[in-house]
Amino acid sequence: MTKSRGGALLLLIGTFVLGGLLGGTLTSWGERRSHGQHRDRPRPTYVERLGQDLNLTPEQREQIQEVLDRHQPAMDSLWAQMRPAFESERQAIRQEVNTLLTPEQQAKYAAILQRQDSLRRAGQERNRNGRP
C-alpha cells in the first residue's frame, strides 16, 4: 500500500509540475502573439482615446483638440527646459544598469534601448496631440 501511495503522490506532483510548465508556456506564447498583433497598429491619439472612453461627440473632440493645440506651445517650452535634465537622468540610469549586466546581456540591452529610442522618435514625429 505504501508503494501505491508514493506512486500516486509522485504522479500528482508530476501532473502539477507539468500543468504549470504547460500553462506558463502557453501564456507566454499567447502574450507574444497578442503583442505582435498590436505592434503594427498606430496608437490612438489622446483625443481619440478620450473620444472612445468618454463617448465624446465630434464637436467635443474638436473643442478638446483646440484646447490642446492652444496649450501646445507652453508645453513645448516647458519640455525644452526639462528635457536636458530628463535625458541626463535617463543616461545615468542606463549606464548604471549596463554595469550590472554580462557582455551578452549588454548587447541585448543596447538593442532594446535602440528600439525604445526609435519608437519614441517615431511617435514624436507622428504627431503632437493628434496633429501632424
C-alpha positions as CSV (number, residue, x, y, z in Angstrom):
1,M,0.0,0.0,0.0
2,T,2.9,2.4,0.7
3,K,4.2,1.9,-2.8
4,S,0.9,2.8,-4.4
5,R,0.6,5.9,-2.1
6,G,4.1,7.0,-3.1
7,G,3.4,6.4,-6.7
8,A,0.2,8.3,-6.6
9,L,1.9,11.2,-4.8
10,L,4.6,11.3,-7.5
11,L,2.0,11.2,-10.2
12,L,0.1,14.0,-8.6
13,I,3.3,16.2,-8.2
14,G,4.4,15.4,-11.8
15,T,1.0,16.3,-13.1
16,F,1.0,19.6,-11.2
17,V,4.5,20.5,-12.4
18,L,3.7,19.6,-16.0
19,G,0.5,21.6,-15.9
20,G,2.4,24.6,-14.5
21,L,5.0,24.4,-17.2
22,L,2.5,23.9,-20.0
23,G,0.3,26.7,-18.7
24,G,3.3,29.1,-18.4
25,T,4.5,28.2,-21.9
26,L,1.1,28.7,-23.5
27,T,0.5,32.0,-21.6
28,S,3.9,33.3,-22.7
29,W,3.2,32.3,-26.3
30,G,-0.2,33.9,-26.3
31,E,1.2,37.2,-24.9
32,R,3.9,37.3,-27.6
33,R,1.3,36.8,-30.3
34,S,-1.0,39.4,-28.8
35,H,1.8,42.0,-28.6
36,G,2.8,41.3,-32.2
37,Q,-0.6,42.0,-33.5
38,H,-0.8,45.4,-31.8
39,R,2.7,46.5,-32.9
40,D,1.6,47.3,-36.4
41,R,-1.4,49.4,-35.5
42,P,-0.8,53.1,-34.9
43,R,-1.5,54.2,-31.3
44,P,-4.6,56.3,-30.9
45,T,-4.1,59.9,-30.1
46,Y,-5.1,61.4,-26.8
47,V,-8.3,62.9,-28.3
48,E,-9.2,59.5,-29.9
49,R,-8.7,57.7,-26.6
50,L,-10.8,60.3,-24.8
51,G,-13.4,60.1,-27.5
52,Q,-13.7,56.3,-27.0
53,D,-13.5,56.4,-23.2
54,L,-15.9,59.3,-22.7
55,N,-18.1,58.8,-25.8
56,L,-17.4,62.3,-27.0
57,T,-19.4,64.0,-29.7
58,P,-17.5,65.1,-32.8
59,E,-17.9,68.7,-31.6
60,Q,-16.4,67.9,-28.2
61,R,-13.5,66.2,-29.9
62,E,-12.8,69.2,-32.0
63,Q,-13.1,71.6,-29.0
64,I,-10.7,69.4,-26.9
65,Q,-8.3,69.3,-29.8
66,E,-8.4,73.1,-30.0
67,V,-7.6,73.3,-26.2
68,L,-4.6,71.0,-26.7
69,D,-3.4,73.0,-29.7
70,R,-3.7,76.3,-27.8
71,H,-1.6,74.9,-24.9
72,Q,0.9,73.1,-27.1
73,P,3.4,76.0,-27.3
74,A,3.6,76.3,-23.5
75,M,4.0,72.5,-23.1
76,D,6.8,72.6,-25.7
77,S,8.5,75.4,-23.9
78,L,8.3,73.5,-20.5
79,W,9.6,70.3,-22.1
80,A,12.5,72.1,-23.7
81,Q,13.5,73.4,-20.3
82,M,13.1,70.0,-18.6
83,R,14.4,67.7,-21.4
84,P,18.2,68.1,-20.7
85,A,17.8,67.1,-17.0
86,F,15.5,64.3,-18.0
87,E,17.9,63.0,-20.7
88,S,20.8,63.2,-18.3
89,E,19.0,61.2,-15.7
90,R,17.9,58.6,-18.3
91,Q,21.5,58.2,-19.4
92,A,22.7,57.8,-15.8
93,I,20.1,55.0,-15.3
94,R,21.1,53.3,-18.5
95,Q,24.8,53.4,-17.7
96,E,24.2,52.1,-14.2
97,V,22.0,49.2,-15.4
98,N,24.6,48.4,-18.1
99,T,27.3,47.9,-15.5
100,L,25.2,45.2,-13.8
101,L,25.0,43.1,-17.0
102,T,27.1,40.5,-18.6
103,P,28.6,41.3,-22.1
104,E,25.9,39.2,-23.7
105,Q,23.2,41.0,-21.8
106,Q,24.7,44.4,-22.6
107,A,24.4,43.7,-26.3
108,K,20.8,42.8,-25.9
109,Y,20.2,45.8,-23.6
110,A,21.7,48.1,-26.2
111,A,19.3,46.6,-28.9
112,I,16.3,47.1,-26.5
113,L,17.3,50.7,-25.9
114,Q,17.9,51.4,-29.6
115,R,14.4,50.1,-30.3
116,Q,12.8,52.1,-27.5
117,D,14.5,55.3,-28.7
118,S,13.4,54.6,-32.3
119,L,9.8,54.0,-31.3
120,R,9.9,57.2,-29.2
121,R,11.3,59.3,-32.1
122,A,8.7,57.8,-34.5
123,G,5.9,58.7,-32.0
124,Q,7.2,62.2,-31.7
125,E,7.4,62.7,-35.4
126,R,3.9,61.1,-36.0
127,N,2.1,63.8,-34.1
128,R,1.8,66.3,-31.3
129,N,-1.6,65.9,-29.6
130,G,-3.0,64.2,-32.7
131,R,-2.0,66.8,-35.2
132,P,0.7,66.0,-37.8
